[in-house]
Amino acid sequence: LRQAARGAGATEGTPLHVCCAAASGFIGQLFCMPADVLKVKVLSGDHGSVSACLRHTLQHEGAAGLYRGFLPAVVRQCPVILVQMPLIEQIRCVAGLGHI
């Protein structure tokens, strides 16, 4: 994301790092959420296997059922990422390692 933003004319710095961190947190949660939902459902004992759980969820809730709780998960994830990634970038710059 950062490389694409820089190619579009964005300058390296904290605002770019914060925006990219927010986007990466959102995208990461988007891809991890279905597995998290299935894990919780399987561990709760409602379904015998992951495939049975997936089949049941898709039949009764549709694809949106795999993203149940997405907003709270993003709200939990973003503050961590918004602090962690720009902080890592600043520490690397101070240490003379340059940007990731």
All heavy atoms as an XYZ file, in Angstrom:
727
protein
N       0.817     -1.199      0.000
C       0.000      0.000      0.000
C       0.857      1.258      0.000
O       0.552      2.212     -0.696
C      -0.907      0.007      1.244
C      -2.010     -1.046      1.309
C      -2.694     -1.011      2.653
C      -2.989     -0.857      0.201
N       1.889      1.214      0.836
C       2.742      2.390      0.925
C       3.455      2.650     -0.391
O       3.580      3.794     -0.822
C       3.742      2.234      2.065
C       4.410      3.573      2.403
C       5.455      3.416      3.434
N       6.657      2.980      2.715
C       7.655      2.325      3.251
N       7.626      2.004      4.506
N       8.689      1.960      2.537
N       3.920      1.583     -1.024
C       4.615      1.740     -2.307
C       3.674      2.335     -3.354
O       4.077      3.197     -4.142
C       5.170      0.399     -2.795
C       6.216     -0.194     -1.882
C       7.462      0.664     -1.779
O       7.773      1.453     -2.656
N       8.174      0.533     -0.674
N       2.424      1.882     -3.369
C       1.447      2.415     -4.325
C       1.162      3.882     -4.033
O       1.060      4.693     -4.960
C       0.160      1.606     -4.257
N       1.048      4.233     -2.750
C       0.798      5.630     -2.383
C       1.989      6.511     -2.766
O       1.802      7.625     -3.262
C       0.510      5.731     -0.894
N       3.184      6.006     -2.540
C       4.377      6.777     -2.903
C       4.469      6.934     -4.420
O       4.879      7.968     -4.920
C       5.630      6.118     -2.353
C       5.732      6.303     -0.831
C       6.967      5.699     -0.254
N       8.158      6.323     -0.811
C       9.320      5.706     -0.922
N       9.447      4.471     -0.518
N      10.364      6.328     -1.418
N       4.089      5.899     -5.152
C       4.083      5.982     -6.609
C       3.070      6.994     -7.124
O       3.239      7.568     -8.196
N       2.009      7.214     -6.327
C       0.975      8.186     -6.709
C       1.325      9.598     -6.260
O       0.536     10.513     -6.429
C      -0.367      7.764     -6.132
N       2.497      9.768     -5.630
C       2.941     11.102     -5.259
C       2.902     11.420     -3.781
O       3.223     12.535     -3.384
N       2.511     10.471     -2.931
C       2.496     10.714     -1.486
C       3.931     10.787     -0.968
O       4.815     10.087     -1.460
C       1.743      9.607     -0.760
N       4.156     11.643      0.012
C       5.495     11.770      0.583
C       5.623     10.883      1.810
O       4.662     10.657      2.535
C       5.789     13.228      0.976
O       4.805     13.664      1.912
C       5.763     14.137     -0.241
N       6.817     10.386      2.027
C       7.111      9.523      3.172
C       6.957     10.339      4.450
O       7.421     11.463      4.534
C       8.546      9.007      3.053
C       8.877      7.878      3.984
C       8.240      6.574      3.545
O       8.413      6.176      2.390
O       7.572      5.958      4.384
N       6.295      9.764      5.437
C       6.131     10.457      6.710
C       5.037      9.824      7.547
O       4.392      8.852      7.137
N       4.821     10.389      8.710
C       3.857      9.833      9.665
C       2.436      9.759      9.102
O       1.777      8.734      9.288
C       3.889     10.617     10.985
O       5.229     10.577     11.504
C       2.946     10.017     12.008
N       1.917     10.785      8.421
C       0.551     10.650      7.885
C       0.402      9.468      6.934
O      -0.598      8.741      6.992
C       0.313     11.978      7.154
C       1.213     12.945      7.829
C       2.429     12.146      8.208
N       1.386      9.265      6.093
C       1.344      8.118      5.184
C       1.388      6.813      5.961
O       0.637      5.884      5.678
C       2.510      8.173      4.189
C       2.643      6.986      3.238
C       1.418      6.882      2.333
C       3.907      7.104      2.415
N       2.228      6.735      6.982
C       2.339      5.516      7.786
C       1.047      5.220      8.528
O       0.627      4.059      8.623
C       3.504      5.633      8.773
C       4.820      5.800      8.108
N       5.928      6.285      8.756
C       5.227      5.556      6.835
C       6.947      6.331      7.919
N       6.541      5.892      6.752
N       0.400      6.241      9.057
C      -0.860      6.049      9.789
C      -1.951      5.568      8.839
O      -2.697      4.637      9.159
C      -1.274      7.341     10.522
C      -2.686      7.241     11.065
C      -0.301      7.638     11.659
N      -2.052      6.183      7.672
C      -3.067      5.766      6.699
C      -2.843      4.332      6.237
O      -3.792      3.541      6.147
C      -3.073      6.707      5.503
S      -3.726      8.326      5.881
N      -1.611      3.989      5.962
C      -1.296      2.625      5.523
C      -1.527      1.616      6.644
O      -1.972      0.497      6.398
C       0.132      2.547      5.007
S       0.347      3.370      3.423
N      -1.235      2.013      7.882
C      -1.471      1.123      9.022
C      -2.962      0.851      9.177
O      -3.379     -0.288      9.401
C      -0.898      1.726     10.297
N      -3.782      1.893      9.052
C      -5.234      1.716      9.162
C      -5.750      0.806      8.055
O      -6.551     -0.099      8.303
C      -5.932      3.065      9.120
N      -5.281      1.029      6.846
C      -5.713      0.199      5.720
C      -5.272     -1.250      5.896
O      -6.039     -2.180      5.641
C      -5.172      0.760      4.413
N      -4.052     -1.460      6.375
C      -3.576     -2.837      6.553
C      -4.328     -3.545      7.671
O      -4.608     -4.735      7.572
C      -2.076     -2.863      6.816
O      -1.776     -2.326      8.084
N      -4.682     -2.816      8.737
C      -5.476     -3.413      9.806
C      -6.846     -3.829      9.314
O      -7.343     -4.916      9.632
N      -7.479     -2.981      8.513
C      -8.795     -3.278      7.958
C      -8.727     -4.485      7.021
O      -9.526     -5.416      7.124
C      -9.332     -2.053      7.218
C     -10.685     -2.265      6.608
C     -11.825     -2.120      7.375
C     -10.808     -2.613      5.273
C     -13.080     -2.325      6.815
C     -12.055     -2.816      4.709
C     -13.199     -2.665      5.479
N      -7.760     -4.480      6.113
C      -7.624     -5.570      5.148
C      -7.273     -6.879      5.848
O      -7.820     -7.938      5.526
C      -6.585     -5.214      4.069
C      -7.117     -4.075      3.201
C      -6.234     -6.428      3.208
C      -6.085     -3.454      2.286
N      -6.386     -6.806      6.830
C      -6.035     -8.010      7.585
C      -7.232     -8.611      8.287
O      -7.441     -9.833      8.259
N      -8.042     -7.768      8.911
C      -9.240     -8.253      9.600
C     -10.241     -8.812      8.603
O     -10.912     -9.802      8.881
C      -9.873     -7.125     10.412
C     -10.895     -7.605     11.409
C     -10.279     -8.498     12.469
O      -9.245     -8.189     13.040
N     -10.915     -9.607     12.732
N     -10.334     -8.191      7.432
C     -11.250     -8.652      6.392
C     -10.933    -10.097      5.989
O     -11.837    -10.907      5.800
C     -11.143     -7.731      5.180
C     -12.149     -7.909      4.067
C     -13.532     -7.495      4.533
C     -11.737     -7.075      2.865
N      -9.644    -10.414      5.881
C      -9.257    -11.765      5.477
C      -9.291    -12.768      6.626
O      -9.519    -13.954      6.406
C      -7.867    -11.752      4.828
C      -7.886    -11.250      3.421
C      -7.526     -9.952      3.125
C      -8.287    -12.068      2.384
C      -7.552     -9.467      1.827
C      -8.320    -11.606      1.074
C      -7.956    -10.299      0.799
N      -9.044    -12.324      7.852
C      -9.003    -13.237      9.002
C     -10.374    -13.517      9.614
O     -10.554    -14.526     10.281
C      -8.093    -12.667     10.087
S      -6.370    -12.640      9.615
N     -11.324    -12.627      9.404
C     -12.613    -12.723     10.081
C     -13.354    -14.043      9.834
O     -13.855    -14.637     10.787
C     -13.486    -11.527      9.684
C     -14.673    -11.327     10.571
S     -14.104    -10.800     12.186
C     -15.546    -11.140     13.141
N     -13.462    -14.534      8.587
C     -14.172    -15.801      8.403
C     -13.573    -16.948      9.221
O     -14.304    -17.741      9.823
C     -14.056    -16.067      6.901
C     -13.913    -14.710      6.305
C     -13.088    -13.941      7.298
N     -12.260    -17.039      9.273
C     -11.621    -18.103     10.052
C     -11.904    -17.923     11.545
O     -12.150    -18.906     12.254
C     -10.115    -18.118      9.802
N     -11.890    -16.685     12.028
C     -12.182    -16.426     13.442
C     -13.615    -16.805     13.789
O     -13.878    -17.402     14.840
C     -11.940    -14.958     13.792
C     -10.479    -14.593     13.854
O      -9.639    -15.515     13.973
O     -10.173    -13.388     13.795
N     -14.554    -16.452     12.911
C     -15.961    -16.788     13.154
C     -16.148    -18.306     13.189
O     -16.802    -18.840     14.094
C     -16.872    -16.143     12.090
C     -18.286    -16.701     12.148
C     -16.900    -14.628     12.272
N     -15.561    -18.991     12.224
C     -15.688    -20.454     12.193
C     -15.035    -21.085     13.420
O     -15.579    -22.029     14.001
C     -15.069    -21.016     10.915
C     -15.817    -20.696      9.624
C     -15.037    -21.205      8.425
C     -17.225    -21.263      9.645
N     -13.895    -20.570     13.841
C     -13.210    -21.099     15.021
C     -14.086    -20.985     16.256
O     -14.240    -21.955     17.016
C     -11.902    -20.354     15.244
C     -11.166    -20.771     16.512
C     -10.027    -19.851     16.819
C     -10.633    -18.563     17.330
N      -9.719    -17.618     17.890
N     -14.692    -19.824     16.456
C     -15.545    -19.621     17.627
C     -16.752    -20.555     17.597
O     -17.114    -21.154     18.612
C     -15.988    -18.143     17.722
C     -17.092    -17.957     18.740
C     -14.796    -17.259     18.057
N     -17.356    -20.694     16.421
C     -18.528    -21.567     16.307
C     -18.167    -23.030     16.543
O     -18.905    -23.755     17.212
C     -19.187    -21.396     14.940
C     -19.922    -20.081     14.806
C     -20.626    -20.006     13.468
C     -21.467    -18.752     13.387
N     -22.376    -18.767     12.256
N     -17.052    -23.469     16.001
C     -16.638    -24.873     16.183
C     -16.273    -25.126     17.647
O     -16.668    -26.137     18.227
C     -15.473    -25.234     15.240
C     -14.860    -26.571     15.614
C     -15.956    -25.257     13.797
N     -15.537    -24.211     18.257
C     -15.130    -24.395     19.651
C     -16.295    -24.312     20.624
O     -16.223    -24.842     21.728
C     -14.055    -23.375     20.039
C     -12.702    -23.570     19.359
C     -11.733    -22.461     19.757
C     -12.118    -24.931     19.700
N     -17.383    -23.658     20.209
C     -18.556    -23.595     21.085
C     -19.296    -24.931     21.123
O     -20.168    -25.136     21.958
C     -19.498    -22.480     20.635
O     -20.130    -22.828     19.421
N     -18.944    -25.839     20.208
C     -19.524    -27.170     20.216
C     -20.817    -27.292     19.429
O     -21.473    -28.321     19.482
N     -21.202    -26.244     18.705
C     -22.454    -26.291     17.950
C     -22.346    -27.147     16.691
O     -23.350    -27.636     16.186
C     -22.878    -24.869     17.538
C     -23.263    -24.021     18.746
O     -23.569    -24.594     19.798
O     -23.248    -22.783     18.614
N     -21.124    -27.316     16.185
C     -20.930    -28.047     14.931
C     -19.822    -29.069     15.117
O     -18.874    -28.866     15.849
C     -20.562    -27.078     13.805
C     -21.545    -25.959     13.658
N     -22.762    -26.114     13.054
C     -21.503    -24.666     14.068
C     -23.417    -24.971     13.086
N     -22.677    -24.071     13.691
N     -19.927    -30.174     14.393
C     -18.959    -31.242     14.546
C     -17.624    -30.988     13.872
O     -16.595    -31.447     14.329
N     -17.640    -30.243     12.781
C     -16.396    -29.996     12.047
C     -16.438    -28.598     11.442
O     -17.479    -27.953     11.388
C     -16.223    -31.033     10.938
O     -17.204    -30.845      9.931
N     -15.290    -28.178     10.958
C     -15.198    -26.865     10.327
C     -16.034    -26.843      9.046
O     -16.748    -25.869      8.780
C     -13.732    -26.496     10.024
C     -13.643    -25.198      9.248
C     -12.934    -26.397     11.307
N     -15.966    -27.906      8.266
C     -16.732    -27.930      7.014
C     -18.239    -27.918      7.290
O     -18.992    -27.240      6.589
C     -16.343    -29.131      6.152
O     -16.601    -30.336      6.834
N     -18.692    -28.642      8.314
C     -20.114    -28.625      8.674
C     -20.523    -27.239      9.162
O     -21.614    -26.752      8.840
C     -20.403    -29.669      9.748
N     -19.654    -26.606      9.909
C     -19.925    -25.264     10.401
C     -20.018    -24.271      9.243
O     -20.924    -23.429      9.198
C     -18.844    -24.846     11.389
S     -19.053    -23.198     12.049
N     -19.085    -24.366      8.315
C     -19.089    -23.488      7.150
C     -20.357    -23.683      6.332
O     -21.024    -22.718      5.949
C     -17.847    -23.736      6.297
C     -17.745    -22.924      5.003
C     -17.700    -21.433      5.290
C     -16.513    -23.354      4.222
N     -20.705    -24.922      6.080
C     -21.902    -25.239      5.309
C     -23.156    -24.679      5.995
O     -23.991    -24.024      5.364
C     -21.996    -26.763      5.135
C     -22.870    -27.216      4.028
C     -22.751    -28.708      3.694
N     -22.384    -29.600      4.794
C     -21.152    -30.099      4.974
N     -20.172    -29.779      4.155
N     -20.907    -30.918      5.971
N     -23.277    -24.899      7.302
C     -24.431    -24.426      8.072
C     -24.500    -22.894      8.065
O     -25.572    -22.312      7.878
C     -24.354    -24.953      9.510
C     -25.525    -24.547     10.333
N     -25.514    -23.412     11.110
C     -26.748    -25.119     10.498
C     -26.677    -23.298     11.725
N     -27.433    -24.327     11.375
N     -23.380    -22.262      8.259
C     -23.341    -20.796      8.294
C     -23.750    -20.215      6.951
O     -24.556    -19.283      6.891
C     -21.937    -20.294      8.681
O     -21.597    -20.806      9.970
C     -21.878    -18.782      8.723
N     -23.212    -20.753      5.861
C     -23.547    -20.243      4.534
C     -25.016    -20.490      4.183
O     -25.653    -19.640      3.554
C     -22.627    -20.845      3.474
C     -21.170    -20.398      3.537
C     -20.335    -21.157      2.516
C     -21.045    -18.902      3.330
N     -25.565    -21.634      4.600
C     -26.965    -21.940      4.297
C     -27.931    -21.073      5.084
O     -28.953    -20.648      4.565
C     -27.256    -23.412      4.578
C     -26.671    -24.355      3.566
C     -26.863    -25.810      3.944
O     -27.281    -26.136      5.063
N     -26.551    -26.700      3.010
N     -27.628    -20.813      6.353
C     -28.574    -20.107      7.223
C     -28.325    -18.605      7.330
O     -29.259    -17.847      7.609
C     -28.578    -20.738      8.612
C     -29.175    -22.109      8.618
N     -28.408    -23.239      8.391
C     -30.443    -22.528      8.777
C     -29.192    -24.298      8.435
N     -30.437    -23.900      8.669
N     -27.096    -18.162      7.145
C     -26.780    -16.742      7.317
C     -26.206    -16.108      6.045
O     -26.076    -14.888      5.982
C     -25.781    -16.556      8.458
C     -26.268    -17.074      9.794
C     -25.205    -16.973     10.867
O     -24.593    -15.886     10.973
O     -24.978    -17.970     11.567
N     -25.805    -16.926      5.103
C     -25.166    -16.405      3.906
C     -23.719    -16.036      4.194
O     -23.201    -16.249      5.289
N     -23.072    -15.448      3.199
C     -21.663    -15.058      3.353
C     -21.490    -14.016      4.450
O     -20.446    -13.957      5.096
C     -21.114    -14.539      2.027
N     -22.514    -13.200      4.684
C     -22.429    -12.176      5.735
C     -22.253    -12.807      7.113
O     -21.688    -12.181      8.019
C     -23.678    -11.303      5.720
N     -22.690    -14.045      7.270
C     -22.526    -14.741      8.549
C     -21.069    -14.974      8.909
O     -20.732    -15.122     10.088
N     -20.203    -15.004      7.906
C     -18.774    -15.185      8.164
C     -18.123    -13.899      8.673
O     -16.971    -13.919      9.097
C     -18.064    -15.661      6.892
C     -18.487    -17.039      6.395
C     -17.837    -17.325      5.051
C     -18.145    -18.105      7.405
N     -18.855    -12.796      8.589
C     -18.328    -11.507      9.031
C     -19.093    -10.950     10.221
O     -19.044     -9.757     10.491
C     -18.329    -10.509      7.859
C     -17.305    -10.891      6.828
C     -17.642    -11.684      5.745
C     -15.985    -10.502      6.976
C     -16.692    -12.068      4.819
C     -15.021    -10.879      6.064
C     -15.383    -11.662      4.989
O     -14.428    -12.049      4.085
N     -19.779    -11.827     10.940
C     -20.492    -11.393     12.139
C     -19.474    -10.886     13.156
O     -18.477    -11.535     13.450
C     -21.282    -12.551     12.742
C     -21.970    -12.159     14.033
C     -22.822    -13.256     14.537
N     -24.067    -13.181     13.767
C     -25.014    -14.078     13.831
N     -24.851    -15.137     14.570
N     -26.109    -13.928     13.139
N     -19.708     -9.685     13.662
C     -18.793     -9.094     14.623
C     -17.618     -8.378     13.991
O     -16.632     -8.070     14.661
N     -17.712     -8.078     12.701
C     -16.598     -7.448     11.991
C     -16.275     -6.060     12.545
O     -15.113     -5.741     12.787
C     -16.903     -7.361     10.493
C     -15.799     -6.748      9.687
C     -14.650     -7.466      9.417
C     -15.906     -5.458      9.197
C     -13.623     -6.914      8.680
C     -14.885     -4.893      8.454
C     -13.744     -5.621      8.196
N     -17.295     -5.244     12.749
C     -17.047     -3.882     13.220
C     -16.365     -3.857     14.588
O     -15.353     -3.161     14.747
C     -18.345     -3.072     13.238
C     -18.201     -1.612     13.627
C     -17.277     -0.886     12.651
C     -19.564     -0.940     13.654
N     -16.838     -4.620     15.591
C     -16.104     -4.629     16.863
C     -14.666     -5.137     16.721
O     -13.765     -4.643     17.405
C     -16.925     -5.569     17.754
C     -18.285     -5.555     17.178
C     -18.101     -5.357     15.699
N     -14.459     -6.090     15.834
C     -13.104     -6.611     15.630
C     -12.193     -5.547     15.032
O     -11.040     -5.397     15.440
C     -13.144     -7.853     14.734
N     -12.706     -4.780     14.069
C     -11.911     -3.713     13.459
C     -11.646     -2.609     14.474
O     -10.534     -2.077     14.549
C     -12.605     -3.153     12.193
C     -11.964     -1.871     11.724
C     -12.580     -4.181     11.086
N     -12.655     -2.285     15.270
C     -12.495     -1.245     16.293
C     -11.450     -1.673     17.327
O     -10.701     -0.854     17.841
C     -13.851     -0.924     16.957
C     -13.691     -0.069     18.188
C     -14.771     -0.242     15.952
N     -11.367     -2.962     17.601
C     -10.356     -3.478     18.526
C      -8.967     -3.493     17.879
O      -7.961     -3.171     18.513
C     -10.744     -4.896     18.964
C      -9.764     -5.525     19.934
C     -10.106     -6.973     20.236
N      -9.876     -7.776     19.045
C     -10.766     -8.579     18.501
N     -11.970     -8.688     19.012
N     -10.476     -9.288     17.432
N      -8.911     -3.826     16.616
C      -7.638     -3.997     15.907
C      -6.983     -2.673     15.532
O      -5.767     -2.523     15.649
C      -7.891     -4.823     14.638
C      -6.700     -5.100     13.796
C      -5.860     -6.224     14.329
O      -6.246     -6.917     15.248
N      -4.696     -6.392     13.763
N      -7.757     -1.717     15.060
C      -7.183     -0.483     14.505
C      -6.352      0.338     15.489
O      -5.283      0.803     15.113
C      -8.269      0.360     13.855
S      -8.613     -0.215     12.172
N      -6.786      0.554     16.727
C      -5.916      1.335     17.618
C      -4.540      0.712     17.814
O      -3.534      1.427     17.882
C      -6.693      1.381     18.934
C      -8.105      1.187     18.555
C      -8.075      0.269     17.360
N      -4.478     -0.594     17.876
C      -3.194     -1.272     18.043
C      -2.316     -1.028     16.821
O      -1.153     -0.630     16.940
C      -3.403     -2.787     18.268
C      -2.083     -3.534     18.277
C      -4.168     -3.032     19.555
N      -2.870     -1.241     15.647
C      -2.123     -1.068     14.408
C      -1.747      0.392     14.190
O      -0.646      0.699     13.728
C      -2.944     -1.610     13.211
C      -3.126     -3.116     13.330
C      -2.306     -1.255     11.888
C      -1.860     -3.917     13.221
N      -2.665      1.316     14.530
C      -2.399      2.745     14.322
C      -1.238      3.247     15.165
O      -0.594      4.227     14.823
C      -3.647      3.568     14.605
C      -4.718      3.507     13.533
C      -5.963      4.255     13.991
C      -4.229      4.051     12.218
N      -0.989      2.586     16.290
C       0.153      2.965     17.134
C       1.379      2.140     16.758
O       2.480      2.671     16.606
C      -0.190      2.776     18.627
C       1.039      2.966     19.491
C      -1.288      3.754     19.035
N       1.192      0.851     16.602
C       2.310     -0.070     16.406
C       3.104      0.202     15.131
O       4.329      0.341     15.176
C       1.786     -1.500     16.391
C       2.860     -2.543     16.221
C       2.274     -3.945     16.183
O       1.074     -4.142     16.137
N       3.138     -4.929     16.188
N       2.439      0.271     13.985
C       3.173      0.382     12.725
C       3.908      1.716     12.565
O       5.093      1.711     12.222
C       2.239      0.110     11.539
C       1.720     -1.329     11.504
S       2.999     -2.593     11.672
C       3.861     -2.409     10.141
N       3.273      2.874     12.826
C       4.047      4.121     12.736
C       5.190      4.174     13.758
O       6.257      4.722     13.473
C       3.008      5.216     13.010
C       1.718      4.608     12.588
C       1.843      3.164     12.958
N       4.983      3.581     14.932
C       6.033      3.551     15.940
C       7.225      2.727     15.452
O       8.379      3.135     15.598
C       5.501      2.993     17.262
C       6.473      2.948     18.429
C       6.931      4.356     18.788
C       5.822      2.286     19.626
N       6.957      1.601     14.843
C       8.032      0.770     14.294
C       8.796      1.539     13.219
O      10.031      1.499     13.175
C       7.467     -0.552     13.734
C       7.014     -1.455     14.886
C       8.485     -1.264     12.852
C       6.246     -2.674     14.449
N       8.076      2.253     12.360
C       8.734      3.044     11.317
C       9.654      4.100     11.929
O      10.771      4.306     11.463
C       7.695      3.723     10.418
C       6.971      2.780      9.494
C       7.812      2.318      8.327
O       8.856      2.931      8.028
O       7.410      1.336      7.689
N       9.181      4.791     12.979
C       9.991      5.830     13.615
C      11.221      5.233     14.300
O      12.312      5.799     14.236
C       9.151      6.630     14.610
C       8.087      7.476     13.959
C       8.664      8.449     12.952
O       9.662      9.115     13.205
N       8.044      8.519     11.771
N      11.049      4.103     14.956
C      12.187      3.440     15.619
C      13.223      3.017     14.577
O      14.425      3.185     14.787
C      11.708      2.232     16.455
C      10.924      2.736     17.679
C      12.884      1.367     16.890
C      10.210      1.651     18.444
N      12.767      2.495     13.453
C      13.701      2.113     12.386
C      14.467      3.322     11.867
O      15.662      3.237     11.604
C      12.955      1.423     11.239
C      12.509      0.008     11.565
C      11.810     -0.621     10.363
N      12.665     -0.662      9.187
C      13.530     -1.632      8.900
N      13.650     -2.646      9.726
N      14.246     -1.580      7.801
N      13.779      4.453     11.713
C      14.460      5.675     11.222
C      15.487      6.170     12.230
O      16.604      6.545     11.844
C      13.427      6.767     10.939
S      12.528      6.460      9.425
N      15.138      6.172     13.504
C      16.055      6.613     14.545
C      17.276      5.688     14.602
O      18.399      6.127     14.812
C      15.352      6.693     15.920
C      16.333      6.880     17.044
C      14.323      7.825     15.910
N      17.054      4.395     14.401
C      18.142      3.415     14.425
C      18.958      3.425     13.133
O      19.958      2.698     13.041
C      17.592      2.022     14.684
N      18.547      4.218     12.152
C      19.292      4.294     10.895
C      19.002      3.172      9.930
O      19.777      2.940      9.005
N      17.894      2.464     10.130
C      17.555      1.331      9.258
C      16.691      1.724      8.075
O      16.458      0.906      7.189
C      16.864      0.238     10.079
C      17.680     -0.346     11.215
C      16.837     -1.288     12.051
C      18.910     -1.050     10.675
N      16.162      2.928      8.074
C      15.283      3.364      6.984
C      13.885      2.786      7.132
O      13.587      2.036      8.067
N      13.026      3.131      6.209
C      11.627      2.672      6.252
C      11.514      1.251      5.749
O      12.336      0.797      4.964
C      10.749      3.595      5.416
C      10.722      5.005      5.932
N      10.104      5.339      7.113
C      11.253      6.147      5.454
C      10.241      6.637      7.316
N      10.935      7.147      6.327
N      10.489      0.581      6.198
C      10.235     -0.799      5.759
C       9.861     -0.782      4.306
O       9.150      0.000      3.831
C       9.125     -1.451      6.612
C       9.572     -1.593      8.044
C       8.747     -2.794      6.039
C       8.521     -2.141      8.982
